[in-house]
Amino acid sequence: MIEARPASRNVIPGQSYFSIDLRHPDNDTLEMLENEIRAALATIVAELKLDASLERICGQTPIAFHPQCIAAVRKAASMCGFASRDIVSGALHDAAYVSRVAPAGMIFVPCRDGISHNEEEFSSQEQCAKGAQVLLQAVLDFDGQLAERDQAGKSGR
């Protein structure tokens, strides 16, 4: 988000506002990046004799999903004959909150031109069906793992 005031093509703005969305799976790296941005801002405003402020409006500690859920999704994609890759999401999906109380993971379906969280986002019915197929297979696999664990516990193994 970038905003200039006054917002006129014929006027040099006297103020501007923008947001920075920092995402990284490691919290220490996030802190380092924020500190580097603060230091760079201080240098720039001092050199140009400007006023500036930087305010953190939201912060979220990175969440690592359950390794067995991740493995189940990988295995499911392979069993279904689909290509897959691990990705890191910084978004606050429901799974981030579920992971606080139960094993969780996520399945992402490809979007046309890689655009997501935007009005241009589009995934075909076929892509969504493949994602649902991977989800079903992962749930069945994970459930099977839990059943085997429970059975082993009952038999004293």
PyMOL commands that place a pseudoatom at each C-alpha (Angstrom):
pseudoatom trace, name=CA, resn=MET, resi=1, chain=A, elem=C, hetatm=0, pos=[0.000, 0.000, 0.000]
pseudoatom trace, name=CA, resn=ILE, resi=2, chain=A, elem=C, hetatm=0, pos=[1.359, 3.403, -0.982]
pseudoatom trace, name=CA, resn=GLU, resi=3, chain=A, elem=C, hetatm=0, pos=[-0.414, 6.700, -0.409]
pseudoatom trace, name=CA, resn=ALA, resi=4, chain=A, elem=C, hetatm=0, pos=[0.792, 10.205, -1.288]
pseudoatom trace, name=CA, resn=ARG, resi=5, chain=A, elem=C, hetatm=0, pos=[-0.768, 13.437, 0.047]
pseudoatom trace, name=CA, resn=PRO, resi=6, chain=A, elem=C, hetatm=0, pos=[-1.939, 15.479, -1.641]
pseudoatom trace, name=CA, resn=ALA, resi=7, chain=A, elem=C, hetatm=0, pos=[-2.814, 12.869, -4.247]
pseudoatom trace, name=CA, resn=SER, resi=8, chain=A, elem=C, hetatm=0, pos=[-2.592, 15.050, -7.334]
pseudoatom trace, name=CA, resn=ARG, resi=9, chain=A, elem=C, hetatm=0, pos=[-0.551, 14.487, -10.474]
pseudoatom trace, name=CA, resn=ASN, resi=10, chain=A, elem=C, hetatm=0, pos=[0.299, 18.210, -10.553]
pseudoatom trace, name=CA, resn=VAL, resi=11, chain=A, elem=C, hetatm=0, pos=[1.625, 18.540, -7.005]
pseudoatom trace, name=CA, resn=ILE, resi=12, chain=A, elem=C, hetatm=0, pos=[4.754, 17.246, -5.328]
pseudoatom trace, name=CA, resn=PRO, resi=13, chain=A, elem=C, hetatm=0, pos=[3.453, 15.349, -2.299]
pseudoatom trace, name=CA, resn=GLY, resi=14, chain=A, elem=C, hetatm=0, pos=[4.272, 16.720, 1.126]
pseudoatom trace, name=CA, resn=GLN, resi=15, chain=A, elem=C, hetatm=0, pos=[3.593, 13.401, 2.815]
pseudoatom trace, name=CA, resn=SER, resi=16, chain=A, elem=C, hetatm=0, pos=[3.650, 9.761, 1.853]
pseudoatom trace, name=CA, resn=TYR, resi=17, chain=A, elem=C, hetatm=0, pos=[2.650, 6.600, 3.637]
pseudoatom trace, name=CA, resn=PHE, resi=18, chain=A, elem=C, hetatm=0, pos=[3.427, 3.017, 2.743]
pseudoatom trace, name=CA, resn=SER, resi=19, chain=A, elem=C, hetatm=0, pos=[3.416, -0.398, 4.292]
pseudoatom trace, name=CA, resn=ILE, resi=20, chain=A, elem=C, hetatm=0, pos=[6.050, -3.095, 4.298]
pseudoatom trace, name=CA, resn=ASP, resi=21, chain=A, elem=C, hetatm=0, pos=[5.036, -6.716, 4.725]
pseudoatom trace, name=CA, resn=LEU, resi=22, chain=A, elem=C, hetatm=0, pos=[8.001, -8.719, 6.040]
pseudoatom trace, name=CA, resn=ARG, resi=23, chain=A, elem=C, hetatm=0, pos=[7.728, -12.491, 5.886]
pseudoatom trace, name=CA, resn=HIS, resi=24, chain=A, elem=C, hetatm=0, pos=[10.297, -15.125, 6.731]
pseudoatom trace, name=CA, resn=PRO, resi=25, chain=A, elem=C, hetatm=0, pos=[10.073, -18.513, 8.443]
pseudoatom trace, name=CA, resn=ASP, resi=26, chain=A, elem=C, hetatm=0, pos=[12.710, -17.514, 11.037]
pseudoatom trace, name=CA, resn=ASN, resi=27, chain=A, elem=C, hetatm=0, pos=[11.768, -14.948, 13.699]
pseudoatom trace, name=CA, resn=ASP, resi=28, chain=A, elem=C, hetatm=0, pos=[15.398, -13.831, 14.265]
pseudoatom trace, name=CA, resn=THR, resi=29, chain=A, elem=C, hetatm=0, pos=[15.711, -13.048, 10.555]
pseudoatom trace, name=CA, resn=LEU, resi=30, chain=A, elem=C, hetatm=0, pos=[12.486, -11.032, 10.688]
pseudoatom trace, name=CA, resn=GLU, resi=31, chain=A, elem=C, hetatm=0, pos=[13.864, -8.967, 13.570]
pseudoatom trace, name=CA, resn=MET, resi=32, chain=A, elem=C, hetatm=0, pos=[17.149, -8.437, 11.721]
pseudoatom trace, name=CA, resn=LEU, resi=33, chain=A, elem=C, hetatm=0, pos=[15.290, -7.261, 8.603]
pseudoatom trace, name=CA, resn=GLU, resi=34, chain=A, elem=C, hetatm=0, pos=[13.164, -4.839, 10.621]
pseudoatom trace, name=CA, resn=ASN, resi=35, chain=A, elem=C, hetatm=0, pos=[16.288, -3.426, 12.303]
pseudoatom trace, name=CA, resn=GLU, resi=36, chain=A, elem=C, hetatm=0, pos=[17.982, -2.982, 8.909]
pseudoatom trace, name=CA, resn=ILE, resi=37, chain=A, elem=C, hetatm=0, pos=[14.932, -1.123, 7.583]
pseudoatom trace, name=CA, resn=ARG, resi=38, chain=A, elem=C, hetatm=0, pos=[14.883, 1.145, 10.644]
pseudoatom trace, name=CA, resn=ALA, resi=39, chain=A, elem=C, hetatm=0, pos=[18.606, 1.905, 10.241]
pseudoatom trace, name=CA, resn=ALA, resi=40, chain=A, elem=C, hetatm=0, pos=[18.242, 2.608, 6.500]
pseudoatom trace, name=CA, resn=LEU, resi=41, chain=A, elem=C, hetatm=0, pos=[15.275, 4.903, 7.158]
pseudoatom trace, name=CA, resn=ALA, resi=42, chain=A, elem=C, hetatm=0, pos=[17.244, 6.838, 9.785]
pseudoatom trace, name=CA, resn=THR, resi=43, chain=A, elem=C, hetatm=0, pos=[20.145, 7.306, 7.338]
pseudoatom trace, name=CA, resn=ILE, resi=44, chain=A, elem=C, hetatm=0, pos=[17.888, 8.441, 4.488]
pseudoatom trace, name=CA, resn=VAL, resi=45, chain=A, elem=C, hetatm=0, pos=[15.891, 10.949, 6.518]
pseudoatom trace, name=CA, resn=ALA, resi=46, chain=A, elem=C, hetatm=0, pos=[19.063, 12.395, 8.063]
pseudoatom trace, name=CA, resn=GLU, resi=47, chain=A, elem=C, hetatm=0, pos=[20.703, 12.863, 4.649]
pseudoatom trace, name=CA, resn=LEU, resi=48, chain=A, elem=C, hetatm=0, pos=[17.598, 14.416, 3.080]
pseudoatom trace, name=CA, resn=LYS, resi=49, chain=A, elem=C, hetatm=0, pos=[16.539, 16.359, 6.197]
pseudoatom trace, name=CA, resn=LEU, resi=50, chain=A, elem=C, hetatm=0, pos=[13.110, 14.712, 6.281]
pseudoatom trace, name=CA, resn=ASP, resi=51, chain=A, elem=C, hetatm=0, pos=[10.798, 13.635, 9.053]
pseudoatom trace, name=CA, resn=ALA, resi=52, chain=A, elem=C, hetatm=0, pos=[9.780, 10.000, 9.191]
pseudoatom trace, name=CA, resn=SER, resi=53, chain=A, elem=C, hetatm=0, pos=[8.373, 7.447, 11.515]
pseudoatom trace, name=CA, resn=LEU, resi=54, chain=A, elem=C, hetatm=0, pos=[8.119, 3.693, 11.358]
pseudoatom trace, name=CA, resn=GLU, resi=55, chain=A, elem=C, hetatm=0, pos=[5.432, 1.850, 13.259]
pseudoatom trace, name=CA, resn=ARG, resi=56, chain=A, elem=C, hetatm=0, pos=[4.899, -1.884, 13.522]
pseudoatom trace, name=CA, resn=ILE, resi=57, chain=A, elem=C, hetatm=0, pos=[1.161, -2.397, 13.238]
pseudoatom trace, name=CA, resn=CYS, resi=58, chain=A, elem=C, hetatm=0, pos=[1.127, -6.179, 13.327]
pseudoatom trace, name=CA, resn=GLY, resi=59, chain=A, elem=C, hetatm=0, pos=[3.522, -8.944, 14.177]
pseudoatom trace, name=CA, resn=GLN, resi=60, chain=A, elem=C, hetatm=0, pos=[3.210, -12.705, 13.967]
pseudoatom trace, name=CA, resn=THR, resi=61, chain=A, elem=C, hetatm=0, pos=[5.772, -15.232, 15.089]
pseudoatom trace, name=CA, resn=PRO, resi=62, chain=A, elem=C, hetatm=0, pos=[6.414, -17.718, 12.274]
pseudoatom trace, name=CA, resn=ILE, resi=63, chain=A, elem=C, hetatm=0, pos=[4.569, -21.008, 12.714]
pseudoatom trace, name=CA, resn=ALA, resi=64, chain=A, elem=C, hetatm=0, pos=[6.044, -24.355, 11.743]
pseudoatom trace, name=CA, resn=PHE, resi=65, chain=A, elem=C, hetatm=0, pos=[3.444, -26.898, 10.715]
pseudoatom trace, name=CA, resn=HIS, resi=66, chain=A, elem=C, hetatm=0, pos=[3.409, -30.457, 12.003]
pseudoatom trace, name=CA, resn=PRO, resi=67, chain=A, elem=C, hetatm=0, pos=[6.118, -32.545, 10.288]
pseudoatom trace, name=CA, resn=GLN, resi=68, chain=A, elem=C, hetatm=0, pos=[3.829, -35.580, 9.927]
pseudoatom trace, name=CA, resn=CYS, resi=69, chain=A, elem=C, hetatm=0, pos=[1.134, -33.448, 8.267]
pseudoatom trace, name=CA, resn=ILE, resi=70, chain=A, elem=C, hetatm=0, pos=[3.684, -32.034, 5.869]
pseudoatom trace, name=CA, resn=ALA, resi=71, chain=A, elem=C, hetatm=0, pos=[4.980, -35.536, 5.109]
pseudoatom trace, name=CA, resn=ALA, resi=72, chain=A, elem=C, hetatm=0, pos=[1.409, -36.778, 4.558]
pseudoatom trace, name=CA, resn=VAL, resi=73, chain=A, elem=C, hetatm=0, pos=[0.749, -33.983, 2.044]
pseudoatom trace, name=CA, resn=ARG, resi=74, chain=A, elem=C, hetatm=0, pos=[4.013, -34.674, 0.204]
pseudoatom trace, name=CA, resn=LYS, resi=75, chain=A, elem=C, hetatm=0, pos=[3.231, -38.401, 0.068]
pseudoatom trace, name=CA, resn=ALA, resi=76, chain=A, elem=C, hetatm=0, pos=[-0.361, -37.754, -1.048]
pseudoatom trace, name=CA, resn=ALA, resi=77, chain=A, elem=C, hetatm=0, pos=[0.733, -35.509, -3.916]
pseudoatom trace, name=CA, resn=SER, resi=78, chain=A, elem=C, hetatm=0, pos=[3.204, -38.174, -5.033]
pseudoatom trace, name=CA, resn=MET, resi=79, chain=A, elem=C, hetatm=0, pos=[0.623, -40.967, -4.748]
pseudoatom trace, name=CA, resn=CYS, resi=80, chain=A, elem=C, hetatm=0, pos=[-1.795, -38.915, -6.845]
pseudoatom trace, name=CA, resn=GLY, resi=81, chain=A, elem=C, hetatm=0, pos=[0.916, -38.383, -9.484]
pseudoatom trace, name=CA, resn=PHE, resi=82, chain=A, elem=C, hetatm=0, pos=[1.096, -34.617, -8.980]
pseudoatom trace, name=CA, resn=ALA, resi=83, chain=A, elem=C, hetatm=0, pos=[4.166, -32.420, -8.802]
pseudoatom trace, name=CA, resn=SER, resi=84, chain=A, elem=C, hetatm=0, pos=[4.634, -30.579, -5.533]
pseudoatom trace, name=CA, resn=ARG, resi=85, chain=A, elem=C, hetatm=0, pos=[7.065, -28.371, -3.712]
pseudoatom trace, name=CA, resn=ASP, resi=86, chain=A, elem=C, hetatm=0, pos=[7.354, -26.991, -0.229]
pseudoatom trace, name=CA, resn=ILE, resi=87, chain=A, elem=C, hetatm=0, pos=[6.552, -23.313, 0.172]
pseudoatom trace, name=CA, resn=VAL, resi=88, chain=A, elem=C, hetatm=0, pos=[6.481, -20.920, 3.098]
pseudoatom trace, name=CA, resn=SER, resi=89, chain=A, elem=C, hetatm=0, pos=[3.354, -18.899, 3.697]
pseudoatom trace, name=CA, resn=GLY, resi=90, chain=A, elem=C, hetatm=0, pos=[3.344, -15.842, 5.906]
pseudoatom trace, name=CA, resn=ALA, resi=91, chain=A, elem=C, hetatm=0, pos=[-0.384, -15.390, 5.710]
pseudoatom trace, name=CA, resn=LEU, resi=92, chain=A, elem=C, hetatm=0, pos=[-2.578, -15.908, 8.747]
pseudoatom trace, name=CA, resn=HIS, resi=93, chain=A, elem=C, hetatm=0, pos=[-4.620, -18.802, 7.471]
pseudoatom trace, name=CA, resn=ASP, resi=94, chain=A, elem=C, hetatm=0, pos=[-6.934, -20.760, 9.757]
pseudoatom trace, name=CA, resn=ALA, resi=95, chain=A, elem=C, hetatm=0, pos=[-4.339, -23.534, 9.831]
pseudoatom trace, name=CA, resn=ALA, resi=96, chain=A, elem=C, hetatm=0, pos=[-1.998, -21.214, 11.752]
pseudoatom trace, name=CA, resn=TYR, resi=97, chain=A, elem=C, hetatm=0, pos=[-4.541, -21.051, 14.564]
pseudoatom trace, name=CA, resn=VAL, resi=98, chain=A, elem=C, hetatm=0, pos=[-5.486, -24.729, 14.341]
pseudoatom trace, name=CA, resn=SER, resi=99, chain=A, elem=C, hetatm=0, pos=[-1.787, -25.623, 14.712]
pseudoatom trace, name=CA, resn=ARG, resi=100, chain=A, elem=C, hetatm=0, pos=[-1.902, -24.249, 18.257]
pseudoatom trace, name=CA, resn=VAL, resi=101, chain=A, elem=C, hetatm=0, pos=[-4.214, -27.072, 19.339]
pseudoatom trace, name=CA, resn=ALA, resi=102, chain=A, elem=C, hetatm=0, pos=[-3.846, -29.845, 16.751]
pseudoatom trace, name=CA, resn=PRO, resi=103, chain=A, elem=C, hetatm=0, pos=[-1.457, -31.088, 14.059]
pseudoatom trace, name=CA, resn=ALA, resi=104, chain=A, elem=C, hetatm=0, pos=[-1.876, -28.929, 10.945]
pseudoatom trace, name=CA, resn=GLY, resi=105, chain=A, elem=C, hetatm=0, pos=[-0.471, -28.353, 7.502]
pseudoatom trace, name=CA, resn=MET, resi=106, chain=A, elem=C, hetatm=0, pos=[-1.596, -26.666, 4.300]
pseudoatom trace, name=CA, resn=ILE, resi=107, chain=A, elem=C, hetatm=0, pos=[-2.109, -27.537, 0.664]
pseudoatom trace, name=CA, resn=PHE, resi=108, chain=A, elem=C, hetatm=0, pos=[-1.782, -24.764, -1.888]
pseudoatom trace, name=CA, resn=VAL, resi=109, chain=A, elem=C, hetatm=0, pos=[-3.364, -25.028, -5.319]
pseudoatom trace, name=CA, resn=PRO, resi=110, chain=A, elem=C, hetatm=0, pos=[-1.549, -23.183, -8.132]
pseudoatom trace, name=CA, resn=CYS, resi=111, chain=A, elem=C, hetatm=0, pos=[-3.014, -19.864, -9.252]
pseudoatom trace, name=CA, resn=ARG, resi=112, chain=A, elem=C, hetatm=0, pos=[-2.816, -18.549, -12.804]
pseudoatom trace, name=CA, resn=ASP, resi=113, chain=A, elem=C, hetatm=0, pos=[0.382, -16.528, -13.252]
pseudoatom trace, name=CA, resn=GLY, resi=114, chain=A, elem=C, hetatm=0, pos=[1.218, -17.102, -9.566]
pseudoatom trace, name=CA, resn=ILE, resi=115, chain=A, elem=C, hetatm=0, pos=[-1.162, -14.337, -8.456]
pseudoatom trace, name=CA, resn=SER, resi=116, chain=A, elem=C, hetatm=0, pos=[-2.926, -15.008, -5.156]
pseudoatom trace, name=CA, resn=HIS, resi=117, chain=A, elem=C, hetatm=0, pos=[-4.708, -12.940, -2.510]
pseudoatom trace, name=CA, resn=ASN, resi=118, chain=A, elem=C, hetatm=0, pos=[-5.721, -10.550, -5.275]
pseudoatom trace, name=CA, resn=GLU, resi=119, chain=A, elem=C, hetatm=0, pos=[-8.854, -10.015, -7.357]
pseudoatom trace, name=CA, resn=GLU, resi=120, chain=A, elem=C, hetatm=0, pos=[-6.927, -11.430, -10.348]
pseudoatom trace, name=CA, resn=GLU, resi=121, chain=A, elem=C, hetatm=0, pos=[-6.467, -14.784, -8.563]
pseudoatom trace, name=CA, resn=PHE, resi=122, chain=A, elem=C, hetatm=0, pos=[-7.790, -17.767, -10.503]
pseudoatom trace, name=CA, resn=SER, resi=123, chain=A, elem=C, hetatm=0, pos=[-7.488, -21.530, -10.126]
pseudoatom trace, name=CA, resn=SER, resi=124, chain=A, elem=C, hetatm=0, pos=[-9.272, -23.869, -12.499]
pseudoatom trace, name=CA, resn=GLN, resi=125, chain=A, elem=C, hetatm=0, pos=[-11.811, -26.441, -11.358]
pseudoatom trace, name=CA, resn=GLU, resi=126, chain=A, elem=C, hetatm=0, pos=[-9.304, -29.128, -12.322]
pseudoatom trace, name=CA, resn=GLN, resi=127, chain=A, elem=C, hetatm=0, pos=[-6.593, -27.588, -10.121]
pseudoatom trace, name=CA, resn=CYS, resi=128, chain=A, elem=C, hetatm=0, pos=[-9.031, -27.304, -7.210]
pseudoatom trace, name=CA, resn=ALA, resi=129, chain=A, elem=C, hetatm=0, pos=[-10.117, -30.925, -7.713]
pseudoatom trace, name=CA, resn=LYS, resi=130, chain=A, elem=C, hetatm=0, pos=[-6.469, -32.026, -7.624]
pseudoatom trace, name=CA, resn=GLY, resi=131, chain=A, elem=C, hetatm=0, pos=[-5.968, -30.080, -4.400]
pseudoatom trace, name=CA, resn=ALA, resi=132, chain=A, elem=C, hetatm=0, pos=[-9.048, -31.750, -2.901]
pseudoatom trace, name=CA, resn=GLN, resi=133, chain=A, elem=C, hetatm=0, pos=[-7.733, -35.143, -4.015]
pseudoatom trace, name=CA, resn=VAL, resi=134, chain=A, elem=C, hetatm=0, pos=[-4.400, -34.481, -2.321]
pseudoatom trace, name=CA, resn=LEU, resi=135, chain=A, elem=C, hetatm=0, pos=[-6.229, -33.328, 0.817]
pseudoatom trace, name=CA, resn=LEU, resi=136, chain=A, elem=C, hetatm=0, pos=[-8.349, -36.493, 0.935]
pseudoatom trace, name=CA, resn=GLN, resi=137, chain=A, elem=C, hetatm=0, pos=[-5.320, -38.729, 0.395]
pseudoatom trace, name=CA, resn=ALA, resi=138, chain=A, elem=C, hetatm=0, pos=[-3.310, -36.849, 3.046]
pseudoatom trace, name=CA, resn=VAL, resi=139, chain=A, elem=C, hetatm=0, pos=[-6.134, -37.135, 5.586]
pseudoatom trace, name=CA, resn=LEU, resi=140, chain=A, elem=C, hetatm=0, pos=[-6.485, -40.860, 4.888]
pseudoatom trace, name=CA, resn=ASP, resi=141, chain=A, elem=C, hetatm=0, pos=[-2.713, -41.352, 5.188]
pseudoatom trace, name=CA, resn=PHE, resi=142, chain=A, elem=C, hetatm=0, pos=[-2.452, -39.341, 8.400]
pseudoatom trace, name=CA, resn=ASP, resi=143, chain=A, elem=C, hetatm=0, pos=[-5.444, -41.185, 9.861]
pseudoatom trace, name=CA, resn=GLY, resi=144, chain=A, elem=C, hetatm=0, pos=[-3.778, -44.471, 8.938]
pseudoatom trace, name=CA, resn=GLN, resi=145, chain=A, elem=C, hetatm=0, pos=[-0.617, -43.408, 10.761]
pseudoatom trace, name=CA, resn=LEU, resi=146, chain=A, elem=C, hetatm=0, pos=[-2.639, -42.559, 13.879]
pseudoatom trace, name=CA, resn=ALA, resi=147, chain=A, elem=C, hetatm=0, pos=[-4.505, -45.877, 13.696]
pseudoatom trace, name=CA, resn=GLU, resi=148, chain=A, elem=C, hetatm=0, pos=[-1.224, -47.799, 13.419]
pseudoatom trace, name=CA, resn=ARG, resi=149, chain=A, elem=C, hetatm=0, pos=[0.188, -45.874, 16.388]
pseudoatom trace, name=CA, resn=ASP, resi=150, chain=A, elem=C, hetatm=0, pos=[-2.919, -46.565, 18.460]
pseudoatom trace, name=CA, resn=GLN, resi=151, chain=A, elem=C, hetatm=0, pos=[-2.862, -50.259, 17.510]
pseudoatom trace, name=CA, resn=ALA, resi=152, chain=A, elem=C, hetatm=0, pos=[0.835, -50.519, 18.402]
pseudoatom trace, name=CA, resn=GLY, resi=153, chain=A, elem=C, hetatm=0, pos=[0.057, -48.901, 21.770]
pseudoatom trace, name=CA, resn=LYS, resi=154, chain=A, elem=C, hetatm=0, pos=[-2.718, -51.395, 22.483]
pseudoatom trace, name=CA, resn=SER, resi=155, chain=A, elem=C, hetatm=0, pos=[-0.548, -54.382, 21.595]
pseudoatom trace, name=CA, resn=GLY, resi=156, chain=A, elem=C, hetatm=0, pos=[2.286, -53.164, 23.822]
pseudoatom trace, name=CA, resn=ARG, resi=157, chain=A, elem=C, hetatm=0, pos=[4.828, -52.579, 21.041]
for i in range(1, 157): cmd.bond("trace and resi %d" % i, "trace and resi %d" % (i + 1))
show_as sticks, trace
zoom trace
